[in-house]
Amino acid sequence: MDILSSLEPIVRDLIAPAAAHTDSQAVYPRQALQALGSQGLLGLISAAEVGGMGAGLPEAVQVVERIAQDCPCTAMVLTMHYCGVALIEPFAAEDTRRSIAQGHHITTLAVSETGSRSHIWAPTGTAAAQGQDAVLLNAQKSMITSAGEADSYVWISRASTGEGNTLWLVDSRLPGLQIPSRFDGMGLRGNASSPIIAKDVAVPLACRLGEDGQGEDVKTRYLMPYFPTLIATTSVGLMQGVLRRALQHVAHTRFAENGSGLADLPTIRAYLAKAQLKADQARLLRDDAVQAVLAGRPDAKTRLLQCKAAAAEAALEVSDTAMRVCGGAAFRKELGIERLFRDARAASVMAPTTDVIYDLLGKALCDAAA
Ligand SMILES: Cc1cc2nc3c(=O)[nH]c(=O)nc-3n(C[C@H](O)[C@H](O)[C@H](O)COP(=O)(O)OP(=O)(O)OC[C@H]3O[C@@H](n4cnc5c(N)ncnc54)[C@H](O)[C@@H]3O)c2cc1C
């Protein structure tokens, strides 16, 4: 059975029907994750040698895109899990990797901090040596998807000694980890993106992911292909979902006055055409980013950043258009459009934010022209 065939019943029978409840009650999508795990999809990018499916970026894109059409919240939780796995796979102990592959272990990225804010390359959290074999982590993480729900956090700190940053695999049950307040967000409400405080959390040196001080290089090598692409993909799937709902409404809504429908209005049709164009442009750019990664093209890094920014911004516009063309009906919950409109707001402010990406890409353009 191919990956999408095993995913489809989970989305149709579990994730889509639960999406409104996940949103309104801010419920973590635990059942969905268990179902994904039972089909091997939490171990999608885990190596076959530890029992995973041994797949990669193209397959992760397919899975996240399909889920995001109906529940961007679950898609984002899975995105963060895959991103964590991309960093765990090259470095972590075999039992952890096996547990992920078997669907028993959820992970996430714990990067953003109250001090560094969206400048995720400059953490203020520390990792102080404690004897020969451990460090003590201290940090205030600001918004971490699956906080208090994941089994582990892929955690960034400043290096223990010298310059740079360091990555750690942190067991979420360790003493000293605290979640001071629960996430009550505008969108992606079930994804438990709460703050995490670490106070003298003792982590074995064996849980370090890569060398001390090499965190940014490790992220560039192992995380960079996944993170921007999958965040972009939540936006791409979301746009497909919101357009599907808007088109359903427009195609079946009529005026009693003369029997004509919303679909007879050229203005509405033009809005929809432009929104579809935006969504398709973002999807094609995302597809090209995946191809650039697979082919090792020199423009891969640029494409990855572009696809995240393009998809995040397109999702803002497309979800706005869906609200507009569906009128007051979209204000109500039952169309599911206002939920996707709210969910769409997250990607552009998830680091690297769209404005940070614009600055990075613009600087590269100016440097090249200088
Ligand atoms: C739903 C959700 C889930 C999240 N999940 C995670 C997670 O799992 N793990 C994690 O580590 N983090 C996560 N984050 C945090 C996220 O990655 C960002 O760090 C966070 O959203 C930044 O918010 P802030 O208030 O600190 O932004 P600020 O840094 O205060 O930015 C405010 C504004 O200034 C702009 N800005 C900042 N710096 C620059 C610059 N150099 N150039 C131009 N403009 C700039 C920003 O684009 C933004 O518009 C999540 C965020 C959200 C919304």
The ligand as a Tripos MOL2 file, in Angstrom:
@<TRIPOS>MOLECULE
LIG
   53    58     1     0     0
SMALL
NO_CHARGES

@<TRIPOS>ATOM
      1 C1          1.6840   28.4450   16.2710 C.3       1 LIG1
      2 C2          3.1490   28.5750   16.5350 C.ar      1 LIG1
      3 C3          3.9010   27.4450   16.7910 C.ar      1 LIG1
      4 C4          5.2610   27.5590   17.0820 C.ar      1 LIG1
      5 N1          5.9830   26.4230   17.3310 N.ar      1 LIG1
      6 C5          7.3040   26.5200   17.6010 C.ar      1 LIG1
      7 C6          8.0810   25.3490   17.8660 C.ar      1 LIG1
      8 O1          7.5950   24.2210   17.8200 O.2       1 LIG1
      9 N2          9.3910   25.4930   18.1740 N.ar      1 LIG1
     10 C7          9.9820   26.7100   18.2230 C.ar      1 LIG1
     11 O2         11.1710   26.7660   18.5030 O.2       1 LIG1
     12 N3          9.2830   27.8360   17.9780 N.ar      1 LIG1
     13 C8          7.9580   27.7680   17.6670 C.ar      1 LIG1
     14 N4          7.2300   28.9090   17.4310 N.ar      1 LIG1
     15 C9          7.8830   30.2220   17.5860 C.3       1 LIG1
     16 C10         8.2430   30.8400   16.2410 C.3       1 LIG1
     17 O3          9.1740   30.0580   15.5430 O.3       1 LIG1
     18 C11         8.8110   32.2540   16.4180 C.3       1 LIG1
     19 O4          9.9730   32.2250   17.1780 O.3       1 LIG1
     20 C12         7.8310   33.1770   17.0840 C.3       1 LIG1
     21 O5          6.5810   33.0890   16.4330 O.3       1 LIG1
     22 C13         8.3480   34.6110   16.9930 C.3       1 LIG1
     23 O6          7.4810   35.4370   17.7550 O.3       1 LIG1
     24 P1          8.0460   36.7260   18.4960 P.3       1 LIG1
     25 O7          6.9010   37.3880   19.1630 O.co2     1 LIG1
     26 O8          9.2160   36.3710   19.3190 O.co2     1 LIG1
     27 O9          8.5090   37.5990   17.2270 O.3       1 LIG1
     28 P2          9.5510   38.7790   17.1800 P.3       1 LIG1
     29 O10        10.9210   38.2310   17.0040 O.co2     1 LIG1
     30 O11         9.3250   39.7060   18.3090 O.co2     1 LIG1
     31 O12         9.1540   39.4980   15.8030 O.3       1 LIG1
     32 C14         8.1390   40.5250   15.7060 C.3       1 LIG1
     33 C15         8.0850   41.0090   14.2670 C.3       1 LIG1
     34 O13         9.3610   41.5560   13.9030 O.3       1 LIG1
     35 C16         9.8110   40.9540   12.6960 C.3       1 LIG1
     36 N5         11.2720   40.8170   12.7340 N.ar      1 LIG1
     37 C17        12.0240   40.2820   13.7300 C.ar      1 LIG1
     38 N6         13.3200   40.2870   13.3900 N.ar      1 LIG1
     39 C18        13.3950   40.8210   12.1570 C.ar      1 LIG1
     40 C19        14.4630   41.0720   11.2630 C.ar      1 LIG1
     41 N7         15.7230   40.7700   11.5880 N.pl3     1 LIG1
     42 N8         14.1770   41.6360   10.0600 N.ar      1 LIG1
     43 C20        12.8830   41.9500    9.7270 C.ar      1 LIG1
     44 N9         11.8340   41.7230   10.5460 N.ar      1 LIG1
     45 C21        12.0800   41.1600   11.7360 C.ar      1 LIG1
     46 C22         9.1500   39.5870   12.6550 C.3       1 LIG1
     47 O14         9.0500   39.1110   11.3230 O.3       1 LIG1
     48 C23         7.7890   39.8890   13.2590 C.3       1 LIG1
     49 O15         6.9380   40.3610   12.2540 O.3       1 LIG1
     50 C24         5.8770   28.8280   17.1140 C.ar      1 LIG1
     51 C25         5.1170   29.9650   16.8180 C.ar      1 LIG1
     52 C26         3.7700   29.8460   16.5290 C.ar      1 LIG1
     53 C27         2.9810   31.0900   16.2130 C.3       1 LIG1
@<TRIPOS>BOND
     1     1     2 1
     2     2     3 ar
     3     2    52 ar
     4     3     4 ar
     5     4     5 ar
     6     4    50 ar
     7     5     6 ar
     8     6     7 ar
     9     6    13 1
    10     7     8 2
    11     7     9 ar
    12     9    10 ar
    13    10    11 2
    14    10    12 ar
    15    12    13 ar
    16    13    14 ar
    17    14    15 1
    18    14    50 ar
    19    15    16 1
    20    16    17 1
    21    16    18 1
    22    18    19 1
    23    18    20 1
    24    20    21 1
    25    20    22 1
    26    22    23 1
    27    23    24 1
    28    24    25 2
    29    24    26 1
    30    24    27 1
    31    27    28 1
    32    28    29 2
    33    28    30 1
    34    28    31 1
    35    31    32 1
    36    32    33 1
    37    33    34 1
    38    33    48 1
    39    34    35 1
    40    35    36 1
    41    35    46 1
    42    36    37 ar
    43    36    45 ar
    44    37    38 ar
    45    38    39 ar
    46    39    40 ar
    47    39    45 ar
    48    40    41 1
    49    40    42 ar
    50    42    43 ar
    51    43    44 ar
    52    44    45 ar
    53    46    47 1
    54    46    48 1
    55    48    49 1
    56    50    51 ar
    57    51    52 ar
    58    52    53 1
@<TRIPOS>SUBSTRUCTURE
     1 LIG1         1 GROUP 0 **** ****
